[in-house]
Amino acid sequence: MKKRIEIRQDWKRGFGSAPTGIKNWVKWSLVGFVVYVAVRFVCAFVGGMAAFWGGWLPMLAVLAVVFFLIRAVWRILSAFLSLCVLALLILVLCVIRQNINHF
């Protein structure tokens, strides 16, 4: 029979007097449970993010395409407007020059 001091030391050590197989089983059961909970949490988080972004990503993609189309059209129109202003400036200069030569 164990003395009171040995029993108290066993309690302090946890599974000090338990066989090694039981200690390993308990330890790896706890590790397995923690890993299981962590994996479930990560899967739930990733699933939630996928559901969240599943609704937003197509809309963001469409908005990006629309934005780049508007930007491209704006650049084309601004280049065309610049050419029109340049042509109008050349036309005004020609008219002014023609009028100056007339007098």
C-alpha positions in Angstrom: 0.0 0.0 0.0 1.2 3.5 -0.9 2.0 6.0 1.7 0.1 9.2 1.9 3.1 11.2 0.6 3.5 9.0 -2.4 -0.2 9.4 -3.3 0.1 13.2 -2.9 3.1 13.2 -5.2 1.2 11.1 -7.7 -1.6 13.6 -7.7 0.9 16.4 -8.2 2.4 14.6 -11.2 -1.0 13.9 -12.7 -0.8 10.4 -14.1 2.5 9.6 -12.4 1.6 6.1 -11.3 -0.6 5.2 -14.3 0.8 2.8 -16.8 2.6 4.5 -19.8 0.0 3.2 -22.3 -2.9 4.9 -20.4 -0.8 8.1 -20.1 -0.1 8.1 -23.8 -3.7 7.3 -24.7 -5.1 10.2 -22.5 -2.4 12.6 -23.8 -3.1 11.8 -27.5 -6.8 11.7 -26.9 -6.6 15.3 -25.7 -4.3 16.3 -28.5 -6.6 14.6 -31.0 -9.6 16.4 -29.5 -7.9 19.8 -29.7 -6.8 19.1 -33.3 -10.3 18.1 -34.2 -11.8 21.2 -32.7 -9.2 23.4 -34.4 -9.8 21.7 -37.8 -13.6 22.2 -37.3 -13.1 25.8 -36.5 -10.8 26.4 -39.5 -13.3 24.6 -41.8 -16.2 26.7 -40.4 -14.2 29.9 -40.8 -13.2 29.0 -44.4 -16.7 27.9 -45.2 -18.1 31.2 -43.8 -15.6 33.2 -45.8 -16.4 31.3 -49.0 -20.1 31.9 -48.5 -19.4 35.6 -47.8 -17.1 36.1 -50.7 -19.2 33.9 -52.9 -21.7 36.7 -53.0 -19.3 39.5 -53.2 -16.6 38.3 -55.6 -18.8 38.1 -58.8 -20.2 41.6 -58.1 -16.6 42.9 -57.5 -15.5 41.3 -60.7 -18.3 42.9 -62.7 -17.6 46.3 -61.1 -13.9 45.9 -62.0 -14.8 45.1 -65.6 -17.2 48.1 -65.8 -14.7 50.4 -64.2 -12.0 49.4 -66.7 -14.4 49.7 -69.7 -15.5 53.2 -68.5 -11.8 54.1 -68.1 -10.9 52.8 -71.6 -13.9 54.6 -73.2 -13.0 57.8 -71.3 -9.4 57.6 -72.6 -10.6 57.1 -76.1 -13.1 60.0 -75.9 -10.5 62.3 -74.3 -8.0 61.5 -77.1 -10.7 62.1 -79.7 -11.6 65.4 -77.9 -8.0 66.4 -77.9 -7.7 65.7 -81.6 -10.9 67.8 -82.2 -9.5 70.7 -80.2 -6.2 70.5 -82.0 -8.0 70.4 -85.4 -10.2 73.4 -84.3 -7.1 75.3 -83.2 -5.4 74.6 -86.5 -8.5 75.7 -88.3 -8.7 79.0 -86.3 -5.1 79.7 -87.0 -5.6 79.1 -90.7 -8.6 81.4 -90.7 -6.7 84.1 -88.8 -3.7 83.8 -91.1 -6.0 84.0 -94.2 -7.6 87.1 -92.8 -4.3 88.7 -92.0 -3.1 88.1 -95.5 -6.3 89.5 -96.9 -5.7 93.0 -95.4 
